[in-house]
Amino acid sequence: MTDKELRKLRRQDLLQMLVTQSKEVAGLQEELAGKTEEMEQLLESYERLKRKLDEKDELIEKLKRRLDEKDRAMKEQSVRFQESEELMDAKLREKEELIEKIRERLDYKDDKIQKLEGMYEVLRSSRKTGFLKTLIKK
């Protein structure tokens, strides 16, 4: 409305306009208060969610550190296992070589025992024939 139109209005119309505008202002203030409360609730919700997210981020970091520690421990265990395996393989080869040497010695002793048993049989049979008596006399 222009100034000219406002001057032409009666006092009662002007008051009616003021009342209407006052009601509109009151309604807008209520709406503003509602929106402000809604915004505060949203901010509280946002803060709560942000805290939860921060907690989850901390938990993720903690789990990552634990996982990294486990990875390092597994790697160290793997290295130790491999070293142990190599050591056991070396000891196994030593033991196999020792077993082979013992078998060779055992075969040698078996051969020697067979020769001695053969000599014993020869001596025993020659004793019966008197060969030993003649050898002893000489």
Backbone as CSV, one residue per row, in Angstrom:
resi,resn,N_x,N_y,N_z,CA_x,CA_y,CA_z,C_x,C_y,C_z
1,MET,0.816,-1.164,0.000,0.000,0.000,0.000,0.868,1.239,0.000
2,THR,0.384,2.224,-0.672,1.127,3.485,-0.723,0.665,4.386,0.394
3,ASP,1.365,5.513,0.608,1.003,6.484,1.647,-0.385,7.069,1.372
4,LYS,-0.676,7.330,0.153,-1.956,7.914,-0.222,-3.087,6.982,0.165
5,GLU,-2.940,5.704,-0.120,-3.965,4.724,0.195,-4.118,4.578,1.709
6,LEU,-3.028,4.663,2.416,-3.093,4.562,3.877,-3.845,5.739,4.486
7,ARG,-3.669,6.915,3.957,-4.332,8.122,4.488,-5.831,8.097,4.233
8,LYS,-6.220,7.397,3.216,-7.642,7.351,2.886,-8.388,6.377,3.794
9,LEU,-7.684,5.438,4.445,-8.338,4.425,5.286,-8.840,5.051,6.572
10,ARG,-9.879,4.472,7.095,-10.420,4.954,8.357,-9.600,4.390,9.498
11,ARG,-9.846,4.982,10.619,-9.121,4.588,11.807,-9.415,3.114,12.141
12,GLN,-10.600,2.690,12.055,-10.972,1.321,12.372,-10.306,0.342,11.403
13,ASP,-10.220,0.703,10.145,-9.541,-0.149,9.152,-8.063,-0.242,9.474
14,LEU,-7.504,0.931,9.891,-6.077,0.925,10.259,-5.838,0.035,11.472
15,LEU,-6.707,0.125,12.449,-6.580,-0.720,13.629,-6.736,-2.191,13.260
16,GLN,-7.675,-2.433,12.391,-7.887,-3.822,11.933,-6.626,-4.334,11.247
17,MET,-5.990,-3.503,10.450,-4.745,-3.894,9.778,-3.650,-4.162,10.807
18,LEU,-3.580,-3.295,11.829,-2.569,-3.486,12.875,-2.803,-4.798,13.629
19,VAL,-4.047,-5.085,13.922,-4.383,-6.334,14.620,-3.998,-7.528,13.747
20,THR,-4.348,-7.443,12.472,-4.026,-8.524,11.547,-2.518,-8.720,11.452
21,GLN,-1.787,-7.606,11.339,-0.323,-7.694,11.253,0.260,-8.223,12.568
22,SER,-0.339,-7.795,13.684,0.134,-8.286,14.987,-0.064,-9.798,15.085
23,LYS,-1.233,-10.273,14.606,-1.486,-11.717,14.601,-0.487,-12.437,13.697
24,GLU,-0.235,-11.846,12.546,0.743,-12.444,11.621,2.120,-12.482,12.269
25,VAL,2.508,-11.389,12.934,3.813,-11.328,13.612,3.867,-12.384,14.705
26,ALA,2.788,-12.503,15.493,2.746,-13.499,16.570,2.874,-14.907,15.986
27,GLY,2.135,-15.144,14.902,2.219,-16.454,14.237,3.618,-16.724,13.720
28,LEU,4.215,-15.683,13.113,5.571,-15.846,12.607,6.571,-16.068,13.750
29,GLN,6.338,-15.383,14.893,7.217,-15.581,16.040,7.083,-17.000,16.584
30,GLU,5.852,-17.513,16.624,5.636,-18.891,17.056,6.331,-19.861,16.108
31,GLU,6.144,-19.603,14.839,6.789,-20.450,13.828,8.305,-20.397,13.981
32,LEU,8.829,-19.159,14.208,10.272,-18.987,14.414,10.729,-19.747,15.655
33,ALA,9.945,-19.653,16.738,10.293,-20.369,17.969,10.295,-21.873,17.724
34,GLY,9.291,-22.358,16.982,9.230,-23.786,16.642,10.420,-24.213,15.811
35,LYS,10.744,-23.392,14.819,11.891,-23.711,13.950,13.194,-23.649,14.743
36,THR,13.281,-22.660,15.664,14.483,-22.548,16.497,14.625,-23.791,17.370
37,GLU,13.514,-24.235,17.981,13.552,-25.438,18.814,13.919,-26.657,17.973
38,GLU,13.339,-26.737,16.800,13.632,-27.836,15.883,15.112,-27.835,15.510
39,MET,15.641,-26.622,15.241,17.051,-26.496,14.888,17.944,-26.915,16.069
40,GLU,17.561,-26.548,17.284,18.332,-26.938,18.470,18.324,-28.450,18.637
41,GLN,17.150,-29.048,18.412,17.061,-30.509,18.495,17.942,-31.165,17.432
42,LEU,17.914,-30.590,16.233,18.766,-31.125,15.164,20.241,-30.973,15.515
43,LEU,20.599,-29.820,16.106,21.995,-29.604,16.516,22.401,-30.601,17.596
44,GLU,21.498,-30.832,18.578,21.784,-31.824,19.614,21.965,-33.205,18.997
45,SER,21.077,-33.535,18.087,21.158,-34.824,17.399,22.465,-34.917,16.608
46,TYR,22.801,-33.828,15.935,24.048,-33.773,15.168,25.250,-33.991,16.093
47,GLU,25.264,-33.307,17.240,26.362,-33.446,18.201,26.454,-34.879,18.721
48,ARG,25.292,-35.452,19.034,25.252,-36.834,19.524,25.809,-37.783,18.459
49,LEU,25.366,-37.597,17.226,25.852,-38.444,16.133,27.342,-38.223,15.882
50,LYS,27.778,-36.981,16.011,29.199,-36.660,15.816,30.041,-37.349,16.887
51,ARG,29.550,-37.343,18.145,30.270,-38.027,19.223,30.347,-39.528,18.953
52,LYS,29.221,-40.099,18.512,29.198,-41.524,18.192,30.169,-41.837,17.057
53,LEU,30.166,-40.982,16.062,31.072,-41.171,14.933,32.521,-41.072,15.388
54,ASP,32.818,-40.107,16.254,34.174,-39.978,16.791,34.566,-41.224,17.585
55,GLU,33.619,-41.747,18.372,33.878,-42.973,19.126,34.162,-44.137,18.182
56,LYS,33.370,-44.221,17.129,33.576,-45.287,16.147,34.928,-45.126,15.459
57,ASP,35.306,-43.889,15.137,36.617,-43.637,14.532,37.741,-44.072,15.468
58,GLU,37.579,-43.764,16.767,38.578,-44.184,17.747,38.663,-45.700,17.811
59,LEU,37.507,-46.339,17.811,37.468,-47.796,17.847,38.127,-48.388,16.608
60,ILE,37.856,-47.808,15.463,38.465,-48.279,14.211,39.979,-48.143,14.289
61,GLU,40.464,-47.002,14.778,41.910,-46.796,14.906,42.520,-47.800,15.870
62,LYS,41.821,-48.039,16.980,42.303,-49.003,17.969,42.380,-50.395,17.346
63,LEU,41.342,-50.769,16.605,41.318,-52.070,15.951,42.399,-52.174,14.881
64,LYS,42.647,-51.063,14.167,43.713,-51.058,13.163,45.067,-51.295,13.827
65,ARG,45.283,-50.626,14.976,46.554,-50.813,15.694,46.697,-52.261,16.160
66,ARG,45.600,-52.821,16.697,45.650,-54.219,17.137,45.920,-55.154,15.959
67,LEU,45.290,-54.859,14.836,45.496,-55.674,13.648,46.940,-55.567,13.179
68,ASP,47.488,-54.359,13.198,48.894,-54.175,12.824,49.814,-54.936,13.770
69,GLU,49.508,-54.905,15.070,50.299,-55.646,16.043,50.222,-57.141,15.766
70,LYS,49.017,-57.614,15.475,48.840,-59.037,15.163,49.610,-59.408,13.895
71,ASP,49.562,-58.533,12.892,50.311,-58.785,11.657,51.804,-58.890,11.950
72,ARG,52.324,-57.945,12.779,53.747,-57.993,13.135,54.077,-59.272,13.898
73,ALA,53.218,-59.627,14.850,53.453,-60.833,15.641,53.444,-62.076,14.752
74,MET,52.490,-62.116,13.813,52.426,-63.262,12.897,53.666,-63.323,12.019
75,LYS,54.135,-62.166,11.578,55.328,-62.128,10.740,56.544,-62.617,11.532
76,GLU,56.651,-62.156,12.792,57.754,-62.597,13.642,57.668,-64.099,13.888
77,GLN,56.463,-64.595,14.147,56.268,-66.028,14.355,56.651,-66.808,13.101
78,SER,56.277,-66.272,11.965,56.600,-66.929,10.702,58.108,-67.011,10.510
79,VAL,58.804,-65.914,10.826,60.267,-65.901,10.688,60.866,-66.916,11.660
80,ARG,60.392,-66.895,12.916,60.909,-67.850,13.904,60.619,-69.283,13.479
81,PHE,59.428,-69.506,12.948,59.076,-70.843,12.488,59.999,-71.278,11.360
82,GLN,60.235,-70.368,10.431,61.101,-70.706,9.308,62.520,-71.002,9.794
83,GLU,63.007,-70.184,10.746,64.339,-70.426,11.298,64.379,-71.775,12.004
84,SER,63.333,-72.085,12.761,63.253,-73.374,13.455,63.210,-74.519,12.454
85,GLU,62.449,-74.310,11.403,62.343,-75.341,10.379,63.697,-75.593,9.727
86,GLU,64.419,-74.529,9.426,65.744,-74.676,8.826,66.686,-75.378,9.789
87,LEU,66.625,-75.012,11.069,67.462,-75.648,12.074,67.115,-77.123,12.207
88,MET,65.810,-77.423,12.228,65.379,-78.824,12.322,65.818,-79.614,11.085
89,ASP,65.719,-78.996,9.917,66.170,-79.674,8.697,67.653,-79.983,8.779
90,ALA,68.438,-79.023,9.268,69.883,-79.237,9.401,70.164,-80.361,10.405
91,LYS,69.462,-80.345,11.535,69.651,-81.401,12.533,69.207,-82.748,11.988
92,LEU,68.114,-82.745,11.225,67.635,-83.986,10.626,68.682,-84.555,9.664
93,ARG,69.288,-83.684,8.859,70.348,-84.142,7.950,71.526,-84.710,8.741
94,GLU,71.890,-84.030,9.845,72.986,-84.532,10.687,72.640,-85.906,11.234
95,LYS,71.407,-86.062,11.725,70.977,-87.342,12.296,70.953,-88.429,11.226
96,GLU,70.508,-88.094,10.029,70.489,-89.071,8.939,71.913,-89.488,8.574
97,GLU,72.842,-88.526,8.559,74.242,-88.848,8.285,74.804,-89.751,9.383
98,LEU,74.468,-89.446,10.645,74.921,-90.260,11.763,74.343,-91.667,11.675
99,ILE,73.060,-91.772,11.332,72.427,-93.089,11.167,73.133,-93.871,10.062
100,GLU,73.456,-93.185,8.980,74.147,-93.853,7.869,75.523,-94.362,8.304
101,LYS,76.251,-93.543,9.063,77.561,-93.969,9.560,77.431,-95.164,10.496
102,ILE,76.417,-95.116,11.368,76.192,-96.230,12.297,75.830,-97.490,11.523
103,ARG,75.014,-97.348,10.480,74.665,-98.519,9.648,75.907,-99.104,8.989
104,GLU,76.776,-98.199,8.491,78.019,-98.677,7.864,78.879,-99.426,8.873
105,ARG,78.970,-98.862,10.091,79.753,-99.528,11.138,79.123,-100.861,11.515
106,LEU,77.788,-100.862,11.592,77.075,-102.087,11.920,77.293,-103.144,10.837
107,ASP,77.226,-102.744,9.567,77.495,-103.678,8.459,78.923,-104.209,8.551
108,TYR,79.854,-103.306,8.858,81.267,-103.709,8.995,81.399,-104.726,10.125
109,LYS,80.749,-104.457,11.273,80.805,-105.365,12.424,80.140,-106.687,12.072
110,ASP,79.001,-106.652,11.349,78.335,-107.890,10.924,79.263,-108.711,10.045
111,ASP,79.950,-108.056,9.098,80.912,-108.753,8.228,82.031,-109.372,9.054
112,LYS,82.538,-108.612,10.010,83.635,-109.085,10.849,83.172,-110.275,11.686
113,ILE,81.931,-110.189,12.237,81.375,-111.289,13.023,81.239,-112.526,12.155
114,GLN,80.773,-112.370,10.919,80.627,-113.511,10.011,81.993,-114.144,9.729
115,LYS,82.999,-113.295,9.516,84.352,-113.821,9.269,84.877,-114.563,10.494
116,LEU,84.643,-113.958,11.687,85.093,-114.606,12.915,84.345,-115.907,13.153
117,GLU,83.036,-115.915,12.862,82.266,-117.154,13.016,82.772,-118.198,12.039
118,GLY,83.120,-117.744,10.841,83.689,-118.670,9.852,85.024,-119.222,10.340
119,MET,85.852,-118.353,10.884,87.157,-118.798,11.403,86.959,-119.750,12.581
120,TYR,85.966,-119.436,13.419,85.667,-120.283,14.565,85.260,-121.674,14.101
121,GLU,84.416,-121.722,13.085,83.972,-123.008,12.538,85.154,-123.776,11.974
122,VAL,86.030,-123.042,11.300,87.231,-123.702,10.727,88.084,-124.253,11.862
123,LEU,88.287,-123.444,12.881,89.101,-123.894,14.012,88.432,-125.059,14.736
124,ARG,87.168,-125.005,14.888,86.437,-126.059,15.569,86.490,-127.365,14.775
125,SER,86.316,-127.230,13.491,86.372,-128.444,12.667,87.791,-128.984,12.588
126,SER,88.775,-128.077,12.607,90.160,-128.542,12.547,90.576,-129.124,13.887
127,ARG,89.966,-128.750,14.914,90.258,-129.301,16.231,89.852,-130.756,16.273
128,LYS,88.763,-131.021,15.639,88.288,-132.397,15.581,89.257,-133.245,14.767
129,THR,89.896,-132.675,13.802,90.801,-133.423,12.934,92.211,-133.459,13.495
130,GLY,92.448,-132.713,14.498,93.761,-132.743,15.109,94.698,-131.720,14.532
131,PHE,94.219,-130.926,13.662,95.062,-129.898,13.048,95.561,-128.920,14.095
132,LEU,94.723,-128.605,15.013,95.098,-127.650,16.048,96.209,-128.232,16.915
133,LYS,96.168,-129.533,17.151,97.197,-130.172,17.974,98.540,-130.094,17.295
134,THR,98.553,-130.268,16.025,99.812,-130.196,15.298,100.323,-128.786,15.225
135,LEU,99.423,-127.833,15.146,99.848,-126.444,15.105,100.408,-126.033,16.453
136,ILE,99.817,-126.542,17.491,100.244,-126.181,18.841,101.615,-126.788,19.105
137,LYS,101.905,-127.976,18.682,103.169,-128.626,18.894,104.294,-127.910,18.165
138,LYS,104.062,-127.386,17.086,105.062,-126.711,16.294,105.390,-125.449,16.955
